[in-house]
Amino acid sequence: MTVTVSLVLLLALGLGVLLKGGHLRTGAAVVAVLFGFYLANTDAAPTVTKTVTSITDALTDIGN
């Protein structure tokens, strides 16, 4: 059985846990979110996407 979860959902959950646990303040969370949006509009976005895809593929291959 394969379960697929969006990476955006996992990152949002992680951010929520950090906020709830007091390890991350609201201002820092806003900066992190805005950084993500602005990073998506730069030339680095394809490289970041390829890197994350490679890592998730490697993690998937470990389970097989």
C-alpha distance (Angstrom), angle and dihedral (degrees) to the residues before:
residue distance angle dihedral
M1 . . .
T2 3.79 . .
V3 3.78 121.5 .
T4 3.79 117.7 -163.8
V5 3.79 121.2 -162.0
S6 3.76 125.6 178.3
L7 3.80 114.2 -111.5
V8 3.80 88.2 -137.4
L9 3.81 89.2 57.5
L10 3.82 91.6 49.4
L11 3.81 92.0 48.6
A12 3.81 91.4 47.5
L13 3.80 89.6 50.4
G14 3.80 90.7 49.8
L15 3.79 91.1 49.1
G16 3.80 90.1 49.8
V17 3.80 91.8 50.7
L18 3.80 91.2 49.9
L19 3.80 90.9 49.6
K20 3.80 93.6 46.4
G21 3.80 92.7 47.2
G22 3.79 92.0 51.9
H23 3.80 93.0 -118.6
L24 3.79 91.3 117.0
R25 3.76 127.6 38.7
T26 3.79 122.5 -137.7
G27 3.80 93.5 -110.6
A28 3.80 92.1 53.7
A29 3.80 90.3 47.8
V30 3.80 91.1 53.0
V31 3.80 90.1 49.8
A32 3.83 90.5 49.5
V33 3.80 92.2 50.7
L34 3.80 93.5 46.1
F35 3.81 90.0 47.5
G36 3.80 88.7 55.6
F37 3.78 92.6 50.9
Y38 3.79 93.3 48.1
L39 3.80 92.5 43.7
A40 3.80 88.8 56.2
N41 3.81 88.7 61.2
T42 3.81 96.1 52.8
D43 3.79 133.6 84.5
A44 3.82 88.0 -104.1
A45 3.82 92.7 68.4
P46 3.84 96.5 86.4
T47 3.81 90.8 48.5
V48 3.79 92.0 49.8
T49 3.80 90.6 47.5
K50 3.82 92.5 49.9
T51 3.80 91.6 47.7
V52 3.80 93.7 50.0
T53 3.80 90.8 45.6
S54 3.80 91.1 51.1
I55 3.79 91.8 49.9
T56 3.80 93.8 47.9
D57 3.82 90.9 46.9
A58 3.81 90.0 51.2
L59 3.80 91.2 49.4
T60 3.79 90.3 48.6
D61 3.81 91.0 50.7
I62 3.81 90.8 52.9
G63 3.80 89.3 61.3
N64 3.81 93.0 53.5
